[in-house]
Amino acid sequence: MKPGLARVLFLVGSLVVATLATAAWDEHEPEILTKSRLDHCPAPPEAKSDTAVEPDRDLLLFLYSLSQGLKGRN
C-alpha cells in the first residue's frame, strides 16, 4: 500500500471516529434538585442513615500537619 493512500485512509477513519464521538456526546443541562427528585436517589436503602454524623475533631490538626510536612527542610 502506498504511503499516500494509507494517510488518506487514516484521515478518513479519524474523521469518522470524531464524527461518531460528536454524535454520541451527551451533556446534561444544569437542573435544580427538588425534594421530589431526591426521593428517587439511586443510593441503596441501607446507605441512608438517620443518625447525625459527628465531625472529626482532629481534622484541622491533621490538615495542619500535612501542610507542615510538605515544606522543604532548610
TORVO-153746 format. One record per residue (C-alpha): x, y, z; residue number from 1. Coordinates in Angstrom, 2 decimals. Example, Ala and Ser with C-alpha at 12.3 -4.5 7.8 and 13.67 -1.06 7.14 Angstrom:
@X->12.30, Y->-4.50, Z->7.80, torke->1
@X->13.67, Y->-1.06, Z->7.14, torke->2
//
This chain:
@X->0.00, Y->0.00, Z->0.00, torke->1
@X->1.33, Y->3.39, Z->-0.91, torke->2
@X->2.02, Y->5.86, Z->1.95, torke->3
@X->-0.25, Y->8.50, Z->0.40, torke->4
@X->-3.19, Y->6.09, Z->0.30, torke->5
@X->-2.51, Y->4.98, Z->3.89, torke->6
@X->-2.55, Y->8.62, Z->5.05, torke->7
@X->-5.85, Y->9.28, Z->3.30, torke->8
@X->-7.44, Y->6.16, Z->4.82, torke->9
@X->-6.14, Y->7.13, Z->8.28, torke->10
@X->-7.52, Y->10.66, Z->7.86, torke->11
@X->-10.92, Y->9.39, Z->6.74, torke->12
@X->-11.01, Y->6.88, Z->9.59, torke->13
@X->-10.12, Y->9.51, Z->12.17, torke->14
@X->-12.80, Y->11.84, Z->10.81, torke->15
@X->-15.36, Y->9.04, Z->11.06, torke->16
@X->-14.37, Y->8.36, Z->14.68, torke->17
@X->-14.52, Y->12.08, Z->15.53, torke->18
@X->-17.94, Y->12.38, Z->13.88, torke->19
@X->-19.30, Y->9.38, Z->15.80, torke->20
@X->-17.90, Y->10.73, Z->19.08, torke->21
@X->-19.52, Y->14.11, Z->18.44, torke->22
@X->-22.86, Y->12.49, Z->17.63, torke->23
@X->-22.71, Y->10.38, Z->20.80, torke->24
@X->-21.80, Y->13.34, Z->23.04, torke->25
@X->-24.44, Y->13.77, Z->25.71, torke->26
@X->-24.03, Y->16.68, Z->28.09, torke->27
@X->-26.86, Y->17.25, Z->30.52, torke->28
@X->-28.11, Y->20.73, Z->31.21, torke->29
@X->-27.94, Y->22.05, Z->34.78, torke->30
@X->-31.05, Y->21.23, Z->36.76, torke->31
@X->-32.42, Y->22.28, Z->40.11, torke->32
@X->-32.76, Y->19.42, Z->42.57, torke->33
@X->-36.03, Y->19.35, Z->44.41, torke->34
@X->-37.27, Y->17.24, Z->47.27, torke->35
@X->-39.31, Y->15.06, Z->44.92, torke->36
@X->-36.22, Y->14.31, Z->42.81, torke->37
@X->-34.18, Y->13.39, Z->45.88, torke->38
@X->-36.68, Y->10.65, Z->46.77, torke->39
@X->-35.55, Y->8.75, Z->43.70, torke->40
@X->-31.89, Y->8.74, Z->44.65, torke->41
@X->-30.04, Y->5.70, Z->43.25, torke->42
@X->-28.27, Y->5.08, Z->46.58, torke->43
@X->-29.15, Y->1.79, Z->48.26, torke->44
@X->-31.60, Y->2.00, Z->51.20, torke->45
@X->-29.01, Y->0.83, Z->53.72, torke->46
@X->-26.77, Y->3.77, Z->52.77, torke->47
@X->-29.32, Y->6.27, Z->54.07, torke->48
@X->-28.87, Y->6.90, Z->57.76, torke->49
@X->-30.98, Y->8.87, Z->60.20, torke->50
@X->-28.15, Y->9.37, Z->62.68, torke->51
@X->-26.18, Y->12.60, Z->62.59, torke->52
@X->-22.52, Y->12.25, Z->61.69, torke->53
@X->-20.12, Y->13.85, Z->64.14, torke->54
@X->-17.24, Y->15.76, Z->62.54, torke->55
@X->-13.75, Y->14.57, Z->63.31, torke->56
@X->-12.22, Y->16.88, Z->65.92, torke->57
@X->-8.67, Y->16.15, Z->64.77, torke->58
@X->-9.25, Y->17.01, Z->61.11, torke->59
@X->-7.86, Y->20.54, Z->61.42, torke->60
@X->-4.78, Y->19.25, Z->63.23, torke->61
@X->-4.34, Y->16.57, Z->60.56, torke->62
@X->-4.54, Y->19.13, Z->57.75, torke->63
@X->-2.07, Y->21.39, Z->59.55, torke->64
@X->0.40, Y->18.53, Z->59.97, torke->65
@X->0.08, Y->17.64, Z->56.28, torke->66
@X->0.78, Y->21.20, Z->55.23, torke->67
@X->3.80, Y->21.38, Z->57.53, torke->68
@X->5.17, Y->18.12, Z->56.17, torke->69
@X->5.19, Y->19.45, Z->52.61, torke->70
@X->7.60, Y->22.30, Z->53.37, torke->71
@X->11.23, Y->21.81, Z->52.43, torke->72
@X->13.82, Y->21.50, Z->55.16, torke->73
@X->16.36, Y->24.29, Z->55.50, torke->74
//
